[in-house]
Amino acid sequence: MWLERSTRRRFLTGVAAAGAASDALGACLQARALRWIVPNPPGGGYDAYSRLVAPYVGRELGLDVRIHYEPGGAGLRGIRVIRNSRPQDAVLGLVNMPGALMSEALGSFDLDPARELTLLGTISRLGYYWAAAASSRLQSTEDVVAAGRAGKLVFGVNAASSIGFLTTAMAAALLGWDTRFVGGYGGSASKILALLRGEVDLIPLSWDVLVPRVRNGELRPLLAIDERAAGGDYSELDGVGTLTGPGGLISKEDERDATALVRFMQMGRIVVGPPGLDPATEACLGKAVCAALNDAELSREAAASGSALQPLCAEATGERIRAAQRDLRRLAPLARRVIADASL
Amino acid sequence: MLEAALASLGLLFSWPYILYPIVGTLLAMLFSGLPGVGGATLMALALPFAYGLETRAAMLLFGAFVAGATFMGSVSAILLGIPGKASNAATVLDGYPMARQGLARTAIGCAATASALGSTFGVIALLALLPVLREAILLFGPTEFLALGLWGLTTVALVTRGSSLKGLAAATLGLLLACVGTDPSSGAPRFTFGLLYLRDGVDFVLAFLGVFSLAEVIDLLGSKRRTISGKEKLEELTGSVREGALAVFRHFRLFLQSSVSGTVIGMIPGIGATVGGFVAYGMAARGRDAEGFGRGDIRGVLAPEAANDAKDGGALAPALLFGVPGGSGTAMLLVALEQQGVTPGRALFDAHLDYVFLLVFSLFFSNWLTSILGVALVRPFSWLTVAPTAVLGPFLMVLTVLGAFLYRGRLEDVFAVWAFGLLGYGMKRFGWSRAALVIALVMGELIETSFVVALQLHEIGRVRFWERPITLVLLALTAATLYWMRSQSRDRHEAGGRP
């Protein structure tokens, strides 16, 4: 009762592993503790994923983990903190790569996270989902398509610069739908309330926010701006249409742009370190993050808490981000157009 | 529902579960003694340890964390003029003047009693309204928030003593500061001067730490007062805890009014804790014989204290029903729930009503325990008001600056608090209302965001102002308040008083 069995097991395993790992991966960083940066305030998705994953990374490295919150600038401040850390500071963190790259491309952030950070792995790769209230008149993807074509869809979003708005507006533009946006909702919870009050028809949500509320019976996903990766429990998405892929809604001539959008969003949450690490340390950290993200116990914990893990190791992460940057160059004009057209 | 309630109550008072709310309360009291550091920091630190706890134990612990911090913030607000949390800012307005008059014990006794009874009211209201809460909360949308914000802004005039022009100017400054950050609909930076630090706007916790806490410390160090109360021995202090406690019953209608407003405001998602205290204070100051407010009127302690603790119960409703936190405390509570695999929403109430009751009862227990301990410790607390300012002042300055740094762990916050501290000192020196600035800063963000969303919804025909009865009632209240203030001002002018 005082401590769950899994916690005792983790603790003892951690102690034993620290002893064993310190000979191997513990030499990655000459430090007593790992400082893990969360670029958002406590209580959000990044906090939840960090608390899930960071202890496993710490175990692989044989280090204690200390979570540090560095909120500000919609996550951009945390990225800057990691970039400004020295290699010997034993700092890692979790960043919203799509948001950061988009901000950089649109000129509102003076840091290229793909070049100026050390990329160590990807935690989750799922995109955005358009969700309606369970009691909404919109009950299926077909209803959404009909309403979208008739110009009768209203989305609730944070602000015109938010990744949720940009993804949604670009997807709607590619589908050729004339949609309205109501901006200014401060966070997922506010958007969900707006949905339940009937003010808006759909809201874009990330996977970790969506799934608990789908399982709760409050929301219903109606369109997925993602690609279905292998593995994972996607029963919540049964019958839900996708933007691209087999049976996707996008037309052939817009397929390339839509695929670029989905691939861009798929970058997800990336584990990063500061620049300037020597190759041996970088390889060592990459190995530790890879091992941690692929740990079976972590997968079980993630599944139990409704968090989707689709890990990628450092090399695959780097390739994916380089591909996403090419996608972004393709998408940037469309992004600028939807921002300019936004009636927010 | 009754079975779940009784089972949870039985569990709360059983061994060893009773230890959780007790330990949680004591830790919360300890942490909230530091200005700017409160329950949210404690909860963030406790999360890794709580992960391994059984869910029911975690509910009891975090329920106590949510509640335990509030009263200690009131104690520092009364004794030192330094609100422990933003929600305690309204208590400073009359609590600190009472301490300066040697009536610290009376103020603390009143605060403790109002807190405990207010919490009781909030919990009873929450439980009584449980079946209809969800639908009731969904009645509040952007137009209601806008109207509430406008009504809350009228409180500015009530907290302004002296020149109403200065009060208006202070409020305008607060509204301007609320514009710093990003535009709510476009996300474009606004008045940030290219600084990433300002992109998230002026944090009102830092603003109140500076404008109230640090400004008071600077004033204390610069004044000729040897002690806060002007007395040098505890025996010289007047007033008593009993007097303060009885005041709650003497002004029972005010207590009920404040508890109702606190509970209702707590239940409105996204409003925030600070608003409740100031709204209750403002409503109290609209009553009869209001001249004493701001100068040590015990009603000015009673009203915000009752509202603050009644709000705790109400604030659980949007958090548990919709996952919308009312403040940093409930935000961390939601993280703890998620960690335990508990998702807010209808299913929580359908399948895990016992968890809801455990949280509510733990919160209630913790509020009472904090009040009882607060009263028991009133003598050592009161010593602060007879301690030499030469010793107390530097200590408080270090504490305030430390609180500023610990809030988010950022050095820039310390500079921000100093800037606000100097501003607040200047305002105090020259008779400008600091409360007006803080209220306007808090209300400004609420008003702008609500207005922007409401306007967009109105343009697309999703919402019509005139079809929203709660909005109309709140707007009517605002108009009535403005008319009342104008007639009060005219009466004072005719009687040869201040404009």
Contacts between the chains, C-beta under 8 A, distances in Angstrom:
chain1	res1	chain2	res2	distance
A	1	B	54	5.4
A	1	B	57	7.2
A	2	B	53	7.7
A	3	B	52	4.5
A	3	B	53	7.4
A	4	B	52	4.8
A	4	B	53	7.4
A	4	B	54	7.1
A	6	B	52	7.5
A	7	B	51	6.8
A	7	B	52	3.1
A	8	B	52	7.8
A	41	B	328	7.9
A	41	B	331	7.4
A	42	B	40	7.2
A	42	B	44	5.0
A	42	B	328	7.8
A	42	B	331	6.8
A	42	B	332	6.0
A	42	B	335	6.3
A	43	B	325	7.0
A	43	B	331	4.1
A	43	B	332	6.0
A	43	B	334	6.0
A	43	B	335	4.5
A	47	B	335	6.4
A	48	B	335	7.0
A	48	B	338	6.1
A	48	B	339	7.8
A	51	B	47	6.8
A	51	B	48	7.3
A	51	B	51	7.8
A	51	B	339	7.2
A	68	B	409	6.7
A	69	B	44	7.5
A	69	B	408	7.1
A	69	B	409	7.2
A	70	B	409	7.6
A	70	B	410	7.9
A	71	B	200	7.3
A	71	B	408	7.2
A	72	B	196	6.5
A	72	B	197	6.8
A	72	B	199	6.7
A	72	B	200	5.2
A	73	B	196	4.6
A	73	B	199	4.4
A	73	B	200	6.6
A	74	B	187	8.0
A	74	B	199	7.4
A	76	B	196	6.5
A	76	B	199	7.8
A	77	B	196	5.5
A	77	B	197	7.8
A	77	B	199	8.0
A	80	B	196	6.9
A	108	B	189	7.6
A	154	B	460	6.2
A	154	B	462	6.8
A	158	B	187	7.3
A	159	B	182	6.8
A	159	B	183	7.2
A	159	B	184	6.4
A	159	B	185	5.9
A	159	B	186	6.1
A	159	B	187	3.2
A	160	B	185	6.6
A	160	B	186	4.6
A	160	B	187	5.4
A	160	B	188	7.9
A	161	B	182	7.7
A	161	B	186	6.8
A	161	B	187	3.0
A	161	B	188	6.9
A	162	B	187	6.1
A	180	B	460	5.5
A	182	B	453	6.3
A	182	B	456	4.6
A	182	B	457	6.0
A	182	B	460	7.4
A	182	B	462	7.8
A	183	B	184	7.3
A	183	B	185	4.0
A	183	B	186	7.3
A	183	B	187	7.9
A	183	B	452	7.6
A	183	B	453	7.8
A	183	B	456	7.1
A	184	B	184	4.1
A	184	B	185	4.6
A	184	B	449	5.5
A	184	B	452	4.4
A	184	B	453	4.4
A	184	B	456	7.2
A	185	B	453	6.7
A	186	B	184	7.4
A	186	B	270	7.2
A	186	B	449	6.5
A	189	B	269	7.4
A	189	B	270	7.9
A	189	B	322	6.4
A	189	B	323	5.2
A	189	B	324	4.1
A	189	B	325	7.2
A	190	B	269	7.8
A	190	B	270	6.2
A	190	B	324	7.0
A	192	B	322	6.6
A	192	B	323	7.2
A	192	B	324	7.9
A	193	B	138	7.5
A	193	B	269	6.1
A	193	B	270	7.9
A	193	B	322	5.7
A	193	B	324	6.2
A	194	B	141	7.7
A	194	B	453	8.0
A	196	B	138	6.0
A	196	B	322	7.3
A	197	B	138	5.3
A	197	B	141	5.3
A	198	B	462	7.7
A	199	B	141	6.5
A	199	B	142	7.6
A	199	B	457	5.5
A	199	B	462	5.3
A	199	B	463	6.5
A	200	B	462	7.4
A	212	B	338	7.6
A	212	B	343	4.0
A	212	B	345	7.8
A	213	B	323	7.8
A	213	B	343	7.1
A	213	B	345	6.4
A	215	B	343	7.0
A	215	B	347	7.7
A	216	B	343	5.4
A	216	B	345	4.0
A	216	B	346	6.6
A	216	B	347	4.4
A	216	B	348	7.8
A	217	B	345	7.6
A	217	B	346	6.6
A	217	B	347	6.2
A	218	B	345	5.2
A	218	B	346	6.5
A	304	B	341	6.3
A	305	B	338	6.9
A	305	B	339	7.4
A	305	B	341	6.0
A	306	B	341	7.9
A	306	B	343	7.6
A	342	B	186	7.6
A	344	B	185	4.1
A	344	B	186	5.7
A	344	B	456	7.3
